Amino acid sequence: MAIWTELGAVAMCLPAWFLAGRLAQQVKLPLITGYLVAGALSGPSLLQLFRSNGLASLSFVDHACLSVIALAAGAELRVSELKKTKRQVICITLGISLLSWLCVFVAMMMLVPFIPFTQHRTHQQQQAVASLAGTLAIARSPASAIAVLRETDARGPFCSTVMAVVVVKDVLLFVCLAMNLEFANMAMVAAPQGFNISHMLQPALSVTVSIGLGALGGTALGMLLNAKPTTMPRTVAALTQVLPQAVIASWKPAAVLLAASTIFFTAVSFTAEPLLACVVAGLMTTNRKSVKNAHEQLTGCLSQLMPFVYVAFFGLAGASLKLGSFVGSLWVAVILCLVRLAGIWGGCWLGCWLGATPVDHRKHMWYGMITQAGVAMGLAKTVAVRFPEWGPDFATLMTCAITMNMMAGPPLFKRAIVQTGEARAMLHPALSQELEEAIDKSDKQEDKQRQLLRTISDSPSRPLPPIRRNEEAHLPVSSGPLEATGAGMV
């Protein structure tokens, strides 16, 4: 009965959260900032429209929203486009991941004597906690990135590079966190029994299962999107003739939501990484050559789902914030937030320099890597569940830092998109159309050049036929237009 009460509260708050997003847009802030602030106002810490235990019962809503968000993140990664900038993506991903992890790890090791839940732990355990904090610093929110991109209707090389780095970095994050959890578990046991090969195999097995489930789910989703009334069973085909057109038009978005949720909860039941599975599913679906217009179909379904997903997800994320518990850990969270920003800035400059990224992109790339949201919060909650002795305090500290990044990141990313000139929604309609045509023309020219180079490299080399001497002797030689004309007359 309590769950229905909480669902009713969500239904009542959704219009208010939606209006808060529109108000944020009026003052030049991203939509999700308004959702977060309105959610925090309606949470247990302020207006108390939700109860703390009631929010826990709504976890399935969070998981369903996260599944769609992860699916959309995977769908944004086009393999054909990634090949064009793979050097940049790899260098930027490694640069940000290494430096942000290193900066936060060093800062945590310097702060552990002043943090209550790490003061009395062994040096090895303190290193494990610091490594987990550094790993969470790698996290970036695909949801907020996609939300800002859709709000500004952004498109271009800068946005493509940012999204590719975000998705690849999150895949790396899931792998690193799975391994760090196992290492932390080994460090926290009272009497370690030595090294066990199973501790190394378990994270690798979890990642492998996640990729397998995502590949299967993406294949099934692609077949579902390609389904037509002529290929459906007779009962379903008959229903399409009876049901209203609005219901028929909404069955594919509903099927995408159901498929994403199924992949997520199936991965949970197999103790795999559900977000990684959903990212792989989106990647598989949008890059399948056997499904005609797979990317366009999936993007169309997601564009209908995402407005509702964003309002519910970020509103509940704001309501879940425990504002009262932030006071004690605020100063540590501020230090971690600033150190992470320094690591991201340095990692972006290093990665952009190694990847030969354009200079104007180097100035703004780090703006797109700041925001953290549901993925990072979900992983912090995972640590709290895995280590009940100190995990909740760790999750509170990290949530405080994540909240700061969540508030500051979207406006900065929006600013970067505007400054790079890729925010088509803020251009005049005629300029936006010209920009889109120019981008499409540039992409087609690059594809033609690449195809021509591939054809030349694949064809066997043939020497040019030699010129015969007698033909060479009778060739007319002209030094100007008059001589050429005279030679022609002769």
TORDO-86581 format. One record per residue (C-alpha): residue number from 1; residue in one letter; x, y, z. Coordinates in steps of 0.02 Angstrom, whole numbers, plus 50000, padded with zeros to 5 digits. Example, Ala and Ser with C-alpha at 12.3 -4.5 7.8 and 13.67 -1.06 7.14 Angstrom:
<nodes>
@n 1	res a	px 50615	py 49775	pz 50390
@n 2	res s	px 50684	py 49947	pz 50357
</nodes>
This chain:
<nodes>
@n 1	res m	px 50000	py 50000	pz 50000
@n 2	res a	px 50145	py 50118	pz 50040
@n 3	res i	px 50216	py 50100	pz 49865
@n 4	res w	px 50053	py 50161	pz 49789
@n 5	res t	px 50057	py 50312	pz 49904
@n 6	res e	px 50233	py 50355	pz 49845
@n 7	res l	px 50184	py 50329	pz 49663
@n 8	res g	px 50038	py 50448	pz 49690
@n 9	res a	px 50157	py 50576	pz 49763
@n 10	res v	px 50269	py 50558	pz 49610
@n 11	res a	px 50120	py 50582	pz 49495
@n 12	res m	px 50073	py 50742	pz 49587
@n 13	res c	px 50251	py 50809	pz 49586
@n 14	res l	px 50289	py 50774	pz 49403
@n 15	res p	px 50198	py 50929	pz 49336
@n 16	res a	px 50285	py 51040	pz 49466
@n 17	res w	px 50455	py 50965	pz 49423
@n 18	res f	px 50419	py 50992	pz 49238
@n 19	res l	px 50375	py 51175	pz 49267
@n 20	res a	px 50532	py 51198	pz 49373
@n 21	res g	px 50634	py 51137	pz 49225
@n 22	res r	px 50550	py 51264	pz 49112
@n 23	res l	px 50585	py 51402	pz 49238
@n 24	res a	px 50767	py 51351	pz 49244
@n 25	res q	px 50771	py 51362	pz 49055
@n 26	res q	px 50705	py 51541	pz 49065
@n 27	res v	px 50856	py 51593	pz 49169
@n 28	res k	px 50979	py 51509	pz 49049
@n 29	res l	px 51002	py 51351	pz 49154
@n 30	res p	px 50981	py 51172	pz 49091
@n 31	res l	px 50815	py 51084	pz 49119
@n 32	res i	px 50888	py 50953	pz 49234
@n 33	res t	px 50950	py 51086	pz 49355
@n 34	res g	px 50769	py 51138	pz 49382
@n 35	res y	px 50716	py 50956	pz 49403
@n 36	res l	px 50850	py 50928	pz 49535
@n 37	res v	px 50810	py 51085	pz 49635
@n 38	res a	px 50623	py 51049	pz 49631
@n 39	res g	px 50653	py 50869	pz 49682
@n 40	res a	px 50762	py 50924	pz 49828
@n 41	res l	px 50625	py 51044	pz 49886
@n 42	res s	px 50495	py 50905	pz 49884
@n 43	res g	px 50606	py 50778	pz 49972
@n 44	res p	px 50611	py 50721	pz 50154
@n 45	res s	px 50736	py 50857	pz 50200
@n 46	res l	px 50620	py 51004	pz 50160
@n 47	res l	px 50435	py 50989	pz 50111
@n 48	res q	px 50429	py 50803	pz 50157
@n 49	res l	px 50313	py 50754	pz 50016
@n 50	res f	px 50410	py 50590	pz 50014
@n 51	res r	px 50470	py 50480	pz 50155
@n 52	res s	px 50646	py 50410	pz 50161
@n 53	res n	px 50588	py 50229	pz 50165
@n 54	res g	px 50457	py 50271	pz 50033
@n 55	res l	px 50592	py 50331	pz 49914
@n 56	res a	px 50681	py 50165	pz 49938
@n 57	res s	px 50524	py 50075	pz 49879
@n 58	res l	px 50530	py 50176	pz 49717
@n 59	res s	px 50700	py 50105	pz 49669
@n 60	res f	px 50620	py 50009	pz 49525
@n 61	res v	px 50573	py 50177	pz 49446
@n 62	res d	px 50754	py 50235	pz 49461
@n 63	res h	px 50814	py 50073	pz 49384
@n 64	res a	px 50691	py 50083	pz 49239
@n 65	res c	px 50744	py 50262	pz 49203
@n 66	res l	px 50929	py 50216	pz 49217
@n 67	res s	px 50903	py 50073	pz 49094
@n 68	res v	px 50831	py 50190	pz 48963
@n 69	res i	px 50967	py 50320	pz 48996
@n 70	res a	px 51105	py 50190	pz 48976
@n 71	res l	px 51022	py 50125	pz 48818
@n 72	res a	px 51017	py 50302	pz 48748
@n 73	res a	px 51200	py 50327	pz 48793
@n 74	res g	px 51248	py 50171	pz 48695
@n 75	res a	px 51138	py 50225	pz 48550
@n 76	res e	px 51233	py 50390	pz 48538
@n 77	res l	px 51396	py 50297	pz 48501
@n 78	res r	px 51406	py 50265	pz 48314
@n 79	res v	px 51550	py 50149	pz 48269
@n 80	res s	px 51568	py 50231	pz 48098
@n 81	res e	px 51591	py 50402	pz 48181
@n 82	res l	px 51702	py 50333	pz 48318
@n 83	res k	px 51825	py 50270	pz 48188
@n 84	res k	px 51852	py 50449	pz 48131
@n 85	res t	px 51905	py 50509	pz 48304
@n 86	res k	px 51962	py 50350	pz 48390
@n 87	res r	px 52134	py 50421	pz 48429
@n 88	res q	px 52058	py 50575	pz 48511
@n 89	res v	px 51929	py 50473	pz 48608
@n 90	res i	px 52057	py 50348	pz 48674
@n 91	res c	px 52183	py 50482	pz 48724
@n 92	res i	px 52054	py 50594	pz 48809
@n 93	res t	px 51972	py 50447	pz 48898
@n 94	res l	px 52137	py 50383	pz 48966
@n 95	res g	px 52199	py 50557	pz 49012
@n 96	res i	px 52042	py 50603	pz 49111
@n 97	res s	px 52026	py 50433	pz 49193
@n 98	res l	px 52207	py 50422	pz 49250
@n 99	res l	px 52227	py 50601	pz 49314
@n 100	res s	px 52057	py 50615	pz 49398
@n 101	res w	px 52083	py 50447	pz 49486
@n 102	res l	px 52260	py 50495	pz 49538
@n 103	res c	px 52212	py 50669	pz 49603
@n 104	res v	px 52064	py 50606	pz 49706
@n 105	res f	px 52163	py 50456	pz 49771
@n 106	res v	px 52305	py 50566	pz 49832
@n 107	res a	px 52184	py 50691	pz 49909
@n 108	res m	px 52089	py 50553	pz 50001
@n 109	res m	px 52251	py 50478	pz 50069
@n 110	res m	px 52295	py 50650	pz 50139
@n 111	res l	px 52121	py 50673	pz 50214
@n 112	res v	px 52094	py 50499	pz 50291
@n 113	res p	px 52160	py 50553	pz 50464
@n 114	res f	px 52021	py 50683	pz 50471
@n 115	res i	px 51876	py 50576	pz 50405
@n 116	res p	px 51786	py 50483	pz 50546
@n 117	res f	px 51751	py 50320	pz 50454
@n 118	res t	px 51933	py 50301	pz 50396
@n 119	res q	px 52031	py 50361	pz 50548
@n 120	res h	px 52050	py 50192	pz 50635
@n 121	res r	px 52075	py 50082	pz 50483
@n 122	res t	px 52235	py 50001	pz 50424
@n 123	res h	px 52340	py 50080	pz 50288
@n 124	res q	px 52285	py 49947	pz 50164
@n 125	res q	px 52101	py 49979	pz 50203
@n 126	res q	px 52125	py 50166	pz 50186
@n 127	res q	px 52204	py 50138	pz 50015
@n 128	res a	px 52053	py 50033	pz 49964
@n 129	res v	px 51932	py 50171	pz 50016
@n 130	res a	px 52036	py 50304	pz 49927
@n 131	res s	px 52042	py 50197	pz 49770
@n 132	res l	px 51852	py 50179	pz 49771
@n 133	res a	px 51834	py 50367	pz 49787
@n 134	res g	px 51955	py 50393	pz 49642
@n 135	res t	px 51860	py 50267	pz 49537
@n 136	res l	px 51696	py 50358	pz 49567
@n 137	res a	px 51782	py 50519	pz 49512
@n 138	res i	px 51795	py 50442	pz 49337
@n 139	res a	px 51605	py 50434	pz 49325
@n 140	res r	px 51516	py 50552	pz 49206
@n 141	res s	px 51328	py 50565	pz 49185
@n 142	res p	px 51269	py 50510	pz 49011
@n 143	res a	px 51093	py 50564	pz 49061
@n 144	res s	px 51139	py 50746	pz 49091
@n 145	res a	px 51248	py 50750	pz 48935
@n 146	res i	px 51108	py 50684	pz 48825
@n 147	res a	px 50983	py 50801	pz 48909
@n 148	res v	px 51089	py 50955	pz 48871
@n 149	res l	px 51123	py 50895	pz 48693
@n 150	res r	px 50938	py 50870	pz 48659
@n 151	res e	px 50891	py 51035	pz 48741
@n 152	res t	px 51013	py 51134	pz 48633
@n 153	res d	px 50988	py 51022	pz 48480
@n 154	res a	px 51177	py 51012	pz 48474
@n 155	res r	px 51270	py 50923	pz 48336
@n 156	res g	px 51448	py 50930	pz 48276
@n 157	res p	px 51624	py 50861	pz 48302
@n 158	res f	px 51640	py 50932	pz 48478
@n 159	res c	px 51477	py 50853	pz 48539
@n 160	res s	px 51516	py 50688	pz 48452
@n 161	res t	px 51686	py 50680	pz 48536
@n 162	res v	px 51613	py 50722	pz 48708
@n 163	res m	px 51478	py 50587	pz 48695
@n 164	res a	px 51601	py 50457	pz 48632
@n 165	res v	px 51719	py 50494	pz 48779
@n 166	res v	px 51573	py 50490	pz 48903
@n 167	res v	px 51513	py 50319	pz 48845
@n 168	res v	px 51685	py 50240	pz 48829
@n 169	res k	px 51736	py 50312	pz 48998
@n 170	res d	px 51580	py 50240	pz 49082
@n 171	res v	px 51618	py 50068	pz 49010
@n 172	res l	px 51793	py 50084	pz 49082
@n 173	res l	px 51716	py 50143	pz 49247
@n 174	res f	px 51608	py 49987	pz 49266
@n 175	res v	px 51758	py 49875	pz 49238
@n 176	res c	px 51869	py 49971	pz 49360
@n 177	res l	px 51735	py 49980	pz 49495
@n 178	res a	px 51700	py 49794	pz 49485
@n 179	res m	px 51885	py 49758	pz 49511
@n 180	res n	px 51900	py 49890	pz 49650
@n 181	res l	px 51754	py 49815	pz 49745
@n 182	res e	px 51839	py 49647	pz 49747
@n 183	res f	px 52005	py 49722	pz 49802
@n 184	res a	px 51916	py 49821	pz 49939
@n 185	res n	px 51829	py 49663	pz 49997
@n 186	res m	px 51998	py 49576	pz 50009
@n 187	res a	px 52070	py 49722	pz 50108
@n 188	res m	px 51923	py 49734	pz 50230
@n 189	res v	px 51919	py 49552	pz 50288
@n 190	res a	px 51989	py 49532	pz 50463
@n 191	res a	px 52098	py 49383	pz 50423
@n 192	res p	px 52145	py 49382	pz 50240
@n 193	res q	px 52174	py 49208	pz 50172
@n 194	res g	px 52296	py 49264	pz 50041
@n 195	res f	px 52275	py 49291	pz 49856
@n 196	res n	px 52138	py 49193	pz 49772
@n 197	res i	px 52124	py 49184	pz 49584
@n 198	res s	px 51934	py 49185	pz 49598
@n 199	res h	px 51943	py 49364	pz 49662
@n 200	res m	px 52018	py 49416	pz 49496
@n 201	res l	px 51904	py 49309	pz 49390
@n 202	res q	px 51742	py 49371	pz 49467
@n 203	res p	px 51752	py 49550	pz 49398
@n 204	res a	px 51805	py 49485	pz 49228
@n 205	res l	px 51661	py 49361	pz 49228
@n 206	res s	px 51538	py 49497	pz 49279
@n 207	res v	px 51593	py 49610	pz 49137
@n 208	res t	px 51587	py 49466	pz 49012
@n 209	res v	px 51411	py 49418	pz 49063
@n 210	res s	px 51356	py 49600	pz 49052
@n 211	res i	px 51423	py 49616	pz 48874
@n 212	res g	px 51341	py 49452	pz 48824
@n 213	res l	px 51172	py 49501	pz 48895
@n 214	res g	px 51184	py 49672	pz 48813
@n 215	res a	px 51226	py 49594	pz 48644
@n 216	res l	px 51078	py 49475	pz 48655
@n 217	res g	px 50961	py 49612	pz 48712
@n 218	res g	px 51019	py 49730	pz 48575
@n 219	res t	px 50992	py 49596	pz 48442
@n 220	res a	px 50816	py 49561	pz 48506
@n 221	res l	px 50776	py 49747	pz 48516
@n 222	res g	px 50835	py 49773	pz 48337
@n 223	res m	px 50721	py 49634	pz 48276
@n 224	res l	px 50578	py 49711	pz 48374
@n 225	res l	px 50603	py 49883	pz 48299
@n 226	res n	px 50608	py 49806	pz 48125
@n 227	res a	px 50444	py 49714	pz 48151
@n 228	res k	px 50300	py 49758	pz 48033
@n 229	res p	px 50116	py 49710	pz 48036
@n 230	res t	px 50145	py 49589	pz 47892
@n 231	res t	px 50276	py 49494	pz 47993
@n 232	res m	px 50178	py 49494	pz 48157
@n 233	res p	px 50065	py 49354	pz 48215
@n 234	res r	px 49886	py 49364	pz 48149
@n 235	res t	px 49815	py 49413	pz 48318
@n 236	res v	px 49934	py 49560	pz 48336
@n 237	res a	px 49908	py 49613	pz 48155
@n 238	res a	px 49720	py 49611	pz 48183
@n 239	res l	px 49738	py 49721	pz 48336
@n 240	res t	px 49831	py 49852	pz 48234
@n 241	res q	px 49675	py 49871	pz 48127
@n 242	res v	px 49562	py 49899	pz 48278
@n 243	res l	px 49665	py 50002	pz 48401
@n 244	res p	px 49674	py 50193	pz 48386
@n 245	res q	px 49819	py 50266	pz 48288
@n 246	res a	px 49892	py 50348	pz 48444
@n 247	res v	px 49904	py 50180	pz 48532
@n 248	res i	px 49985	py 50100	pz 48380
@n 249	res a	px 50111	py 50242	pz 48367
@n 250	res s	px 50164	py 50223	pz 48549
@n 251	res w	px 50193	py 50035	pz 48551
@n 252	res k	px 50374	py 50046	pz 48495
@n 253	res p	px 50427	py 50171	pz 48630
@n 254	res a	px 50338	py 50063	pz 48758
@n 255	res a	px 50429	py 49911	pz 48689
@n 256	res v	px 50596	py 50001	pz 48705
@n 257	res l	px 50558	py 50044	pz 48887
@n 258	res l	px 50508	py 49864	pz 48922
@n 259	res a	px 50661	py 49793	pz 48833
@n 260	res a	px 50782	py 49909	pz 48923
@n 261	res s	px 50705	py 49868	pz 49093
@n 262	res t	px 50710	py 49682	pz 49055
@n 263	res i	px 50895	py 49690	pz 49010
@n 264	res f	px 50931	py 49789	pz 49168
@n 265	res f	px 50842	py 49673	pz 49289
@n 266	res t	px 50906	py 49517	pz 49201
@n 267	res a	px 51084	py 49580	pz 49226
@n 268	res v	px 51045	py 49613	pz 49410
@n 269	res s	px 50982	py 49435	pz 49431
@n 270	res f	px 51145	py 49369	pz 49356
@n 271	res t	px 51247	py 49484	pz 49473
@n 272	res a	px 51316	py 49571	pz 49319
@n 273	res e	px 51333	py 49757	pz 49283
@n 274	res p	px 51159	py 49812	pz 49223
@n 275	res l	px 51212	py 49983	pz 49159
@n 276	res l	px 51351	py 49908	pz 49055
@n 277	res a	px 51228	py 49782	pz 48983
@n 278	res c	px 51107	py 49921	pz 48933
@n 279	res v	px 51247	py 50025	pz 48854
@n 280	res v	px 51302	py 49874	pz 48751
@n 281	res a	px 51120	py 49843	pz 48700
@n 282	res g	px 51103	py 50020	pz 48635
@n 283	res l	px 51270	py 50007	pz 48546
@n 284	res m	px 51219	py 49843	pz 48463
@n 285	res t	px 51047	py 49906	pz 48411
@n 286	res t	px 51102	py 50069	pz 48332
@n 287	res n	px 51250	py 49993	pz 48236
@n 288	res r	px 51163	py 49841	pz 48161
@n 289	res k	px 51179	py 49844	pz 47973
@n 290	res s	px 51048	py 49708	pz 47951
@n 291	res v	px 50911	py 49820	pz 48023
@n 292	res k	px 50860	py 49960	pz 47906
@n 293	res n	px 50868	py 50133	pz 47986
@n 294	res a	px 50902	py 50056	pz 48157
@n 295	res h	px 50981	py 50214	pz 48226
@n 296	res e	px 50838	py 50325	pz 48165
@n 297	res q	px 50705	py 50207	pz 48234
@n 298	res l	px 50786	py 50191	pz 48404
@n 299	res t	px 50821	py 50378	pz 48415
@n 300	res g	px 50640	py 50416	pz 48371
@n 301	res c	px 50576	py 50303	pz 48509
@n 302	res l	px 50698	py 50374	pz 48636
@n 303	res s	px 50651	py 50553	pz 48591
@n 304	res q	px 50472	py 50513	pz 48643
@n 305	res l	px 50527	py 50428	pz 48805
@n 306	res m	px 50666	py 50540	pz 48867
@n 307	res p	px 50565	py 50694	pz 48924
@n 308	res f	px 50465	py 50585	pz 49045
@n 309	res v	px 50620	py 50488	pz 49097
@n 310	res y	px 50719	py 50647	pz 49136
@n 311	res v	px 50582	py 50725	pz 49243
@n 312	res a	px 50555	py 50566	pz 49345
@n 313	res f	px 50738	py 50519	pz 49363
@n 314	res f	px 50813	py 50688	pz 49408
@n 315	res g	px 50663	py 50737	pz 49514
@n 316	res l	px 50683	py 50578	pz 49618
@n 317	res a	px 50872	py 50605	pz 49622
@n 318	res g	px 50844	py 50776	pz 49698
@n 319	res a	px 50716	py 50708	pz 49822
@n 320	res s	px 50840	py 50573	pz 49877
@n 321	res l	px 50971	py 50700	pz 49930
@n 322	res k	px 50998	py 50700	pz 50119
@n 323	res l	px 51036	py 50885	pz 50139
@n 324	res g	px 51055	py 50874	pz 50328
@n 325	res s	px 51194	py 50745	pz 50320
@n 326	res f	px 51296	py 50853	pz 50202
@n 327	res v	px 51348	py 50977	pz 50337
@n 328	res g	px 51476	py 50865	pz 50423
@n 329	res s	px 51560	py 50808	pz 50262
@n 330	res l	px 51541	py 50969	pz 50164
@n 331	res w	px 51721	py 51029	pz 50180
@n 332	res v	px 51793	py 50861	pz 50126
@n 333	res a	px 51672	py 50853	pz 49980
@n 334	res v	px 51723	py 51028	pz 49924
@n 335	res i	px 51907	py 50978	pz 49923
@n 336	res l	px 51869	py 50818	pz 49826
@n 337	res c	px 51763	py 50914	pz 49702
@n 338	res l	px 51899	py 51043	pz 49670
@n 339	res v	px 52035	py 50911	pz 49656
@n 340	res r	px 51928	py 50813	pz 49533
@n 341	res l	px 51904	py 50969	pz 49428
@n 342	res a	px 52092	py 50994	pz 49424
@n 343	res g	px 52117	py 50814	pz 49369
@n 344	res i	px 51985	py 50829	pz 49232
@n 345	res w	px 52062	py 50992	pz 49168
@n 346	res g	px 52237	py 50918	pz 49164
@n 347	res g	px 52178	py 50753	pz 49090
@n 348	res c	px 52081	py 50842	pz 48953
@n 349	res w	px 52230	py 50949	pz 48904
@n 350	res l	px 52346	py 50799	pz 48904
@n 351	res g	px 52225	py 50689	pz 48807
@n 352	res c	px 52182	py 50825	pz 48682
@n 353	res w	px 52367	py 50861	pz 48653
@n 354	res l	px 52409	py 50677	pz 48627
@n 355	res g	px 52255	py 50651	pz 48518
@n 356	res a	px 52288	py 50805	pz 48410
@n 357	res t	px 52118	py 50879	pz 48453
@n 358	res p	px 52079	py 51051	pz 48378
@n 359	res v	px 52138	py 51195	pz 48487
@n 360	res d	px 51964	py 51272	pz 48510
@n 361	res h	px 51900	py 51103	pz 48573
@n 362	res r	px 52042	py 51091	pz 48699
@n 363	res k	px 51981	py 51248	pz 48786
@n 364	res h	px 51804	py 51183	pz 48812
@n 365	res m	px 51821	py 50993	pz 48820
@n 366	res w	px 51837	py 50985	pz 49009
@n 367	res y	px 51672	py 51077	pz 49031
@n 368	res g	px 51583	py 50925	pz 48959
@n 369	res m	px 51663	py 50803	pz 49082
@n 370	res i	px 51610	py 50877	pz 49249
@n 371	res t	px 51430	py 50823	pz 49280
@n 372	res q	px 51392	py 50672	pz 49387
@n 373	res a	px 51218	py 50607	pz 49426
@n 374	res g	px 51124	py 50443	pz 49433
@n 375	res v	px 51264	py 50327	pz 49379
@n 376	res a	px 51385	py 50393	pz 49510
@n 377	res m	px 51250	py 50396	pz 49644
@n 378	res g	px 51198	py 50220	pz 49601
@n 379	res l	px 51377	py 50159	pz 49614
@n 380	res a	px 51399	py 50249	pz 49781
@n 381	res k	px 51243	py 50160	pz 49844
@n 382	res t	px 51319	py 49996	pz 49783
@n 383	res v	px 51470	py 50028	pz 49895
@n 384	res a	px 51353	py 50066	pz 50041
@n 385	res v	px 51262	py 49900	pz 50018
@n 386	res r	px 51423	py 49801	pz 49992
@n 387	res f	px 51509	py 49870	pz 50149
@n 388	res p	px 51374	py 49909	pz 50279
@n 389	res e	px 51500	py 49953	pz 50415
@n 390	res w	px 51573	py 50107	pz 50330
@n 391	res g	px 51487	py 50109	pz 50161
@n 392	res p	px 51340	py 50225	pz 50208
@n 393	res d	px 51459	py 50359	pz 50272
@n 394	res f	px 51564	py 50341	pz 50115
@n 395	res a	px 51407	py 50355	pz 50007
@n 396	res t	px 51354	py 50514	pz 50099
@n 397	res l	px 51523	py 50595	pz 50070
@n 398	res m	px 51527	py 50547	pz 49886
@n 399	res t	px 51345	py 50599	pz 49860
@n 400	res c	px 51388	py 50771	pz 49929
@n 401	res a	px 51529	py 50790	pz 49802
@n 402	res i	px 51421	py 50717	pz 49663
@n 403	res t	px 51284	py 50844	pz 49702
@n 404	res m	px 51405	py 50988	pz 49679
@n 405	res n	px 51461	py 50918	pz 49512
@n 406	res m	px 51280	py 50887	pz 49465
@n 407	res m	px 51234	py 51069	pz 49495
@n 408	res a	px 51388	py 51147	pz 49414
@n 409	res g	px 51414	py 51031	pz 49265
@n 410	res p	px 51261	py 51056	pz 49152
@n 411	res p	px 51273	py 51247	pz 49141
@n 412	res l	px 51458	py 51234	pz 49100
@n 413	res f	px 51428	py 51101	pz 48967
@n 414	res k	px 51289	py 51207	pz 48891
@n 415	res r	px 51408	py 51355	pz 48887
@n 416	res a	px 51540	py 51251	pz 48799
@n 417	res i	px 51415	py 51195	pz 48666
@n 418	res v	px 51362	py 51375	pz 48633
@n 419	res q	px 51542	py 51437	pz 48624
@n 420	res t	px 51591	py 51302	pz 48499
@n 421	res g	px 51443	py 51352	pz 48389
@n 422	res e	px 51356	py 51182	pz 48391
@n 423	res a	px 51197	py 51233	pz 48485
@n 424	res r	px 51078	py 51232	pz 48337
@n 425	res a	px 50925	py 51268	pz 48445
@n 426	res m	px 50997	py 51440	pz 48485
@n 427	res l	px 51031	py 51486	pz 48305
@n 428	res h	px 50913	py 51567	pz 48181
@n 429	res p	px 50813	py 51429	pz 48092
@n 430	res a	px 50893	py 51472	pz 47925
@n 431	res l	px 51068	py 51467	pz 47999
@n 432	res s	px 51028	py 51303	pz 48086
@n 433	res q	px 50972	py 51227	pz 47921
@n 434	res e	px 51129	py 51288	pz 47832
@n 435	res l	px 51238	py 51219	pz 47971
@n 436	res e	px 51153	py 51049	pz 47961
@n 437	res e	px 51173	py 51043	pz 47772
@n 438	res a	px 51356	py 51092	pz 47787
@n 439	res i	px 51389	py 50956	pz 47916
@n 440	res d	px 51301	py 50825	pz 47809
@n 441	res k	px 51397	py 50880	pz 47655
@n 442	res s	px 51562	py 50873	pz 47750
@n 443	res d	px 51523	py 50698	pz 47815
@n 444	res k	px 51479	py 50637	pz 47640
@n 445	res q	px 51640	py 50709	pz 47568
@n 446	res e	px 51743	py 50623	pz 47703
@n 447	res d	px 51656	py 50458	pz 47667
@n 448	res k	px 51688	py 50476	pz 47480
@n 449	res q	px 51872	py 50516	pz 47508
@n 450	res r	px 51891	py 50369	pz 47626
@n 451	res q	px 51806	py 50253	pz 47499
@n 452	res l	px 51919	py 50317	pz 47359
@n 453	res l	px 52076	py 50290	pz 47463
@n 454	res r	px 52017	py 50115	pz 47508
@n 455	res t	px 51984	py 50075	pz 47324
@n 456	res i	px 52156	py 50138	pz 47273
@n 457	res s	px 52243	py 50040	pz 47410
@n 458	res d	px 52148	py 49880	pz 47368
@n 459	res s	px 52177	py 49888	pz 47179
@n 460	res p	px 52339	py 49810	pz 47110
@n 461	res s	px 52470	py 49935	pz 47053
@n 462	res r	px 52482	py 49947	pz 46863
@n 463	res p	px 52624	py 50042	pz 46778
@n 464	res l	px 52575	py 50175	pz 46652
@n 465	res p	px 52605	py 50126	pz 46468
@n 466	res p	px 52766	py 50199	pz 46399
@n 467	res i	px 52757	py 50334	pz 46265
@n 468	res r	px 52820	py 50279	pz 46095
@n 469	res r	px 52963	py 50377	pz 46020
@n 470	res n	px 52880	py 50408	pz 45854
@n 471	res e	px 52724	py 50475	pz 45941
@n 472	res e	px 52833	py 50581	pz 46054
@n 473	res a	px 52922	py 50655	pz 45903
@n 474	res h	px 52759	py 50713	pz 45822
@n 475	res l	px 52687	py 50794	pz 45979
@n 476	res p	px 52656	py 50980	pz 45950
@n 477	res v	px 52755	py 51096	pz 46062
@n 478	res s	px 52675	py 51263	pz 46102
@n 479	res s	px 52735	py 51404	pz 46212
@n 480	res g	px 52583	py 51516	pz 46195
@n 481	res p	px 52408	py 51528	pz 46128
@n 482	res l	px 52460	py 51598	pz 45957
@n 483	res e	px 52584	py 51457	pz 45924
@n 484	res a	px 52458	py 51330	pz 45981
@n 485	res t	px 52330	py 51403	pz 45861
@n 486	res g	px 52454	py 51399	pz 45719
@n 487	res a	px 52501	py 51219	pz 45754
@n 488	res g	px 52319	py 51175	pz 45750
@n 489	res m	px 52295	py 51259	pz 45581
@n 490	res v	px 52441	py 51164	pz 45504
</nodes>
